[in-house]
């Protein structure tokens, strides 16, 4: 692994550590049981494929730094700023662990 790969991996992990708790809190408001299961899997480091897909879809849907202005939309409000680079980090992190995104 090159120094660049290590830095990318470290950055991806930081993005995951920042966004997964936001995702879990949001999930809890809609489906507490699913959130508990996902949290347990996250803590164990064993995300099932369907949970990984849900996370990948969630981060894509929650991108808040879109380059659109207020008049163009979209208005994606939420508790965390999520950039396209964050989405790529999440997708890369999941793919590196064998998930099909």
mmCIF file of the C-alpha atoms, coordinates in Angstrom:
data_MODEL
# 
_entry.id   MODEL 
# 
loop_
_atom_site.group_PDB 
_atom_site.id 
_atom_site.type_symbol 
_atom_site.label_atom_id 
_atom_site.label_alt_id 
_atom_site.label_comp_id 
_atom_site.label_asym_id 
_atom_site.label_entity_id 
_atom_site.label_seq_id 
_atom_site.pdbx_PDB_ins_code 
_atom_site.Cartn_x 
_atom_site.Cartn_y 
_atom_site.Cartn_z 
_atom_site.occupancy 
_atom_site.B_iso_or_equiv 
_atom_site.pdbx_formal_charge 
_atom_site.auth_seq_id 
_atom_site.auth_comp_id 
_atom_site.auth_asym_id 
_atom_site.auth_atom_id 
_atom_site.pdbx_PDB_model_num 
ATOM 1   C CA . UNK A 1 1   ? 0.000   0.000  0.000  1.00 0.00 ? 1   UNK A CA 1 
ATOM 2   C CA . UNK A 1 2   ? 1.438   3.370  -0.998 1.00 0.00 ? 2   UNK A CA 1 
ATOM 3   C CA . UNK A 1 3   ? 1.486   6.433  1.236  1.00 0.00 ? 3   UNK A CA 1 
ATOM 4   C CA . UNK A 1 4   ? -1.304  7.914  -0.894 1.00 0.00 ? 4   UNK A CA 1 
ATOM 5   C CA . UNK A 1 5   ? -3.408  4.777  -0.453 1.00 0.00 ? 5   UNK A CA 1 
ATOM 6   C CA . UNK A 1 6   ? -2.842  4.875  3.293  1.00 0.00 ? 6   UNK A CA 1 
ATOM 7   C CA . UNK A 1 7   ? -3.874  8.537  3.439  1.00 0.00 ? 7   UNK A CA 1 
ATOM 8   C CA . UNK A 1 8   ? -6.969  7.809  1.341  1.00 0.00 ? 8   UNK A CA 1 
ATOM 9   C CA . UNK A 1 9   ? -7.843  4.886  3.595  1.00 0.00 ? 9   UNK A CA 1 
ATOM 10  C CA . UNK A 1 10  ? -7.384  7.036  6.711  1.00 0.00 ? 10  UNK A CA 1 
ATOM 11  C CA . UNK A 1 11  ? -9.516  9.831  5.208  1.00 0.00 ? 11  UNK A CA 1 
ATOM 12  C CA . UNK A 1 12  ? -12.217 7.343  4.194  1.00 0.00 ? 12  UNK A CA 1 
ATOM 13  C CA . UNK A 1 13  ? -12.306 5.968  7.742  1.00 0.00 ? 13  UNK A CA 1 
ATOM 14  C CA . UNK A 1 14  ? -12.653 9.489  9.155  1.00 0.00 ? 14  UNK A CA 1 
ATOM 15  C CA . UNK A 1 15  ? -15.589 10.146 6.821  1.00 0.00 ? 15  UNK A CA 1 
ATOM 16  C CA . UNK A 1 16  ? -17.209 6.888  7.901  1.00 0.00 ? 16  UNK A CA 1 
ATOM 17  C CA . UNK A 1 17  ? -16.666 7.712  11.569 1.00 0.00 ? 17  UNK A CA 1 
ATOM 18  C CA . UNK A 1 18  ? -18.334 11.100 11.025 1.00 0.00 ? 18  UNK A CA 1 
ATOM 19  C CA . UNK A 1 19  ? -21.279 10.014 8.871  1.00 0.00 ? 19  UNK A CA 1 
ATOM 20  C CA . UNK A 1 20  ? -22.290 6.574  10.155 1.00 0.00 ? 20  UNK A CA 1 
ATOM 21  C CA . UNK A 1 21  ? -23.558 7.969  13.486 1.00 0.00 ? 21  UNK A CA 1 
ATOM 22  C CA . UNK A 1 22  ? -25.657 10.522 11.572 1.00 0.00 ? 22  UNK A CA 1 
ATOM 23  C CA . UNK A 1 23  ? -27.059 7.735  9.381  1.00 0.00 ? 23  UNK A CA 1 
ATOM 24  C CA . UNK A 1 24  ? -27.833 5.563  12.393 1.00 0.00 ? 24  UNK A CA 1 
ATOM 25  C CA . UNK A 1 25  ? -29.634 8.415  14.205 1.00 0.00 ? 25  UNK A CA 1 
ATOM 26  C CA . UNK A 1 26  ? -31.727 9.122  11.123 1.00 0.00 ? 26  UNK A CA 1 
ATOM 27  C CA . UNK A 1 27  ? -32.492 5.435  10.675 1.00 0.00 ? 27  UNK A CA 1 
ATOM 28  C CA . UNK A 1 28  ? -33.521 5.180  14.320 1.00 0.00 ? 28  UNK A CA 1 
ATOM 29  C CA . UNK A 1 29  ? -36.246 7.793  13.791 1.00 0.00 ? 29  UNK A CA 1 
ATOM 30  C CA . UNK A 1 30  ? -37.756 5.664  11.017 1.00 0.00 ? 30  UNK A CA 1 
ATOM 31  C CA . UNK A 1 31  ? -37.023 2.083  12.062 1.00 0.00 ? 31  UNK A CA 1 
ATOM 32  C CA . UNK A 1 32  ? -35.559 1.609  15.532 1.00 0.00 ? 32  UNK A CA 1 
ATOM 33  C CA . UNK A 1 33  ? -35.098 -2.149 15.131 1.00 0.00 ? 33  UNK A CA 1 
ATOM 34  C CA . UNK A 1 34  ? -33.192 -1.789 11.854 1.00 0.00 ? 34  UNK A CA 1 
ATOM 35  C CA . UNK A 1 35  ? -31.073 0.948  13.421 1.00 0.00 ? 35  UNK A CA 1 
ATOM 36  C CA . UNK A 1 36  ? -30.174 -1.278 16.375 1.00 0.00 ? 36  UNK A CA 1 
ATOM 37  C CA . UNK A 1 37  ? -29.198 -4.101 14.025 1.00 0.00 ? 37  UNK A CA 1 
ATOM 38  C CA . UNK A 1 38  ? -27.147 -1.768 11.812 1.00 0.00 ? 38  UNK A CA 1 
ATOM 39  C CA . UNK A 1 39  ? -25.449 -0.256 14.865 1.00 0.00 ? 39  UNK A CA 1 
ATOM 40  C CA . UNK A 1 40  ? -24.589 -3.702 16.160 1.00 0.00 ? 40  UNK A CA 1 
ATOM 41  C CA . UNK A 1 41  ? -23.151 -4.711 12.777 1.00 0.00 ? 41  UNK A CA 1 
ATOM 42  C CA . UNK A 1 42  ? -21.191 -1.447 12.563 1.00 0.00 ? 42  UNK A CA 1 
ATOM 43  C CA . UNK A 1 43  ? -19.734 -2.016 16.023 1.00 0.00 ? 43  UNK A CA 1 
ATOM 44  C CA . UNK A 1 44  ? -18.793 -5.585 15.063 1.00 0.00 ? 44  UNK A CA 1 
ATOM 45  C CA . UNK A 1 45  ? -17.347 -4.524 11.708 1.00 0.00 ? 45  UNK A CA 1 
ATOM 46  C CA . UNK A 1 46  ? -19.712 -6.873 9.885  1.00 0.00 ? 46  UNK A CA 1 
ATOM 47  C CA . UNK A 1 47  ? -22.096 -4.833 7.740  1.00 0.00 ? 47  UNK A CA 1 
ATOM 48  C CA . UNK A 1 48  ? -24.399 -7.141 5.783  1.00 0.00 ? 48  UNK A CA 1 
ATOM 49  C CA . UNK A 1 49  ? -24.738 -6.411 2.081  1.00 0.00 ? 49  UNK A CA 1 
ATOM 50  C CA . UNK A 1 50  ? -28.236 -4.937 2.353  1.00 0.00 ? 50  UNK A CA 1 
ATOM 51  C CA . UNK A 1 51  ? -27.148 -2.614 5.176  1.00 0.00 ? 51  UNK A CA 1 
ATOM 52  C CA . UNK A 1 52  ? -24.101 -1.504 3.205  1.00 0.00 ? 52  UNK A CA 1 
ATOM 53  C CA . UNK A 1 53  ? -26.349 -0.777 0.211  1.00 0.00 ? 53  UNK A CA 1 
ATOM 54  C CA . UNK A 1 54  ? -28.684 1.252  2.416  1.00 0.00 ? 54  UNK A CA 1 
ATOM 55  C CA . UNK A 1 55  ? -25.747 3.298  3.699  1.00 0.00 ? 55  UNK A CA 1 
ATOM 56  C CA . UNK A 1 56  ? -24.442 3.892  0.171  1.00 0.00 ? 56  UNK A CA 1 
ATOM 57  C CA . UNK A 1 57  ? -27.886 5.006  -0.988 1.00 0.00 ? 57  UNK A CA 1 
ATOM 58  C CA . UNK A 1 58  ? -28.370 7.217  2.064  1.00 0.00 ? 58  UNK A CA 1 
ATOM 59  C CA . UNK A 1 59  ? -25.079 9.064  1.615  1.00 0.00 ? 59  UNK A CA 1 
ATOM 60  C CA . UNK A 1 60  ? -25.831 9.626  -2.068 1.00 0.00 ? 60  UNK A CA 1 
ATOM 61  C CA . UNK A 1 61  ? -29.266 11.020 -1.265 1.00 0.00 ? 61  UNK A CA 1 
ATOM 62  C CA . UNK A 1 62  ? -27.913 13.303 1.462  1.00 0.00 ? 62  UNK A CA 1 
ATOM 63  C CA . UNK A 1 63  ? -25.215 15.123 -0.487 1.00 0.00 ? 63  UNK A CA 1 
ATOM 64  C CA . UNK A 1 64  ? -25.597 18.729 0.621  1.00 0.00 ? 64  UNK A CA 1 
ATOM 65  C CA . UNK A 1 65  ? -22.737 20.345 -1.245 1.00 0.00 ? 65  UNK A CA 1 
ATOM 66  C CA . UNK A 1 66  ? -24.153 20.036 -4.744 1.00 0.00 ? 66  UNK A CA 1 
ATOM 67  C CA . UNK A 1 67  ? -23.047 23.226 -6.434 1.00 0.00 ? 67  UNK A CA 1 
ATOM 68  C CA . UNK A 1 68  ? -26.683 24.255 -6.871 1.00 0.00 ? 68  UNK A CA 1 
ATOM 69  C CA . UNK A 1 69  ? -27.757 27.637 -5.623 1.00 0.00 ? 69  UNK A CA 1 
ATOM 70  C CA . UNK A 1 70  ? -30.963 28.302 -3.656 1.00 0.00 ? 70  UNK A CA 1 
ATOM 71  C CA . UNK A 1 71  ? -32.954 29.040 -6.797 1.00 0.00 ? 71  UNK A CA 1 
ATOM 72  C CA . UNK A 1 72  ? -31.852 25.885 -8.598 1.00 0.00 ? 72  UNK A CA 1 
ATOM 73  C CA . UNK A 1 73  ? -32.278 23.469 -5.706 1.00 0.00 ? 73  UNK A CA 1 
ATOM 74  C CA . UNK A 1 74  ? -32.105 20.866 -4.360 1.00 0.00 ? 74  UNK A CA 1 
ATOM 75  C CA . UNK A 1 75  ? -32.483 21.800 -0.711 1.00 0.00 ? 75  UNK A CA 1 
ATOM 76  C CA . UNK A 1 76  ? -31.080 18.912 1.284  1.00 0.00 ? 76  UNK A CA 1 
ATOM 77  C CA . UNK A 1 77  ? -31.082 19.866 4.916  1.00 0.00 ? 77  UNK A CA 1 
ATOM 78  C CA . UNK A 1 78  ? -29.676 17.674 7.594  1.00 0.00 ? 78  UNK A CA 1 
ATOM 79  C CA . UNK A 1 79  ? -27.443 17.476 10.643 1.00 0.00 ? 79  UNK A CA 1 
ATOM 80  C CA . UNK A 1 80  ? -24.230 16.962 8.668  1.00 0.00 ? 80  UNK A CA 1 
ATOM 81  C CA . UNK A 1 81  ? -22.644 18.495 5.606  1.00 0.00 ? 81  UNK A CA 1 
ATOM 82  C CA . UNK A 1 82  ? -22.072 15.728 3.076  1.00 0.00 ? 82  UNK A CA 1 
ATOM 83  C CA . UNK A 1 83  ? -20.013 16.430 -0.022 1.00 0.00 ? 83  UNK A CA 1 
ATOM 84  C CA . UNK A 1 84  ? -19.641 14.434 -3.227 1.00 0.00 ? 84  UNK A CA 1 
ATOM 85  C CA . UNK A 1 85  ? -16.146 13.542 -1.975 1.00 0.00 ? 85  UNK A CA 1 
ATOM 86  C CA . UNK A 1 86  ? -17.710 12.163 1.214  1.00 0.00 ? 86  UNK A CA 1 
ATOM 87  C CA . UNK A 1 87  ? -19.994 9.990  -0.903 1.00 0.00 ? 87  UNK A CA 1 
ATOM 88  C CA . UNK A 1 88  ? -16.999 8.690  -2.825 1.00 0.00 ? 88  UNK A CA 1 
ATOM 89  C CA . UNK A 1 89  ? -15.199 7.946  0.451  1.00 0.00 ? 89  UNK A CA 1 
ATOM 90  C CA . UNK A 1 90  ? -18.167 5.954  1.762  1.00 0.00 ? 90  UNK A CA 1 
ATOM 91  C CA . UNK A 1 91  ? -18.544 4.045  -1.497 1.00 0.00 ? 91  UNK A CA 1 
ATOM 92  C CA . UNK A 1 92  ? -14.797 3.346  -1.665 1.00 0.00 ? 92  UNK A CA 1 
ATOM 93  C CA . UNK A 1 93  ? -14.712 2.219  1.991  1.00 0.00 ? 93  UNK A CA 1 
ATOM 94  C CA . UNK A 1 94  ? -17.606 -0.163 1.393  1.00 0.00 ? 94  UNK A CA 1 
ATOM 95  C CA . UNK A 1 95  ? -16.124 -1.492 -1.870 1.00 0.00 ? 95  UNK A CA 1 
ATOM 96  C CA . UNK A 1 96  ? -12.773 -2.127 -0.171 1.00 0.00 ? 96  UNK A CA 1 
ATOM 97  C CA . UNK A 1 97  ? -14.646 -4.401 2.215  1.00 0.00 ? 97  UNK A CA 1 
ATOM 98  C CA . UNK A 1 98  ? -16.189 -6.396 -0.593 1.00 0.00 ? 98  UNK A CA 1 
ATOM 99  C CA . UNK A 1 99  ? -19.565 -4.671 -0.850 1.00 0.00 ? 99  UNK A CA 1 
ATOM 100 C CA . UNK A 1 100 ? -21.050 -4.200 -4.300 1.00 0.00 ? 100 UNK A CA 1 
ATOM 101 C CA . UNK A 1 101 ? -22.054 -0.576 -4.633 1.00 0.00 ? 101 UNK A CA 1 
# 
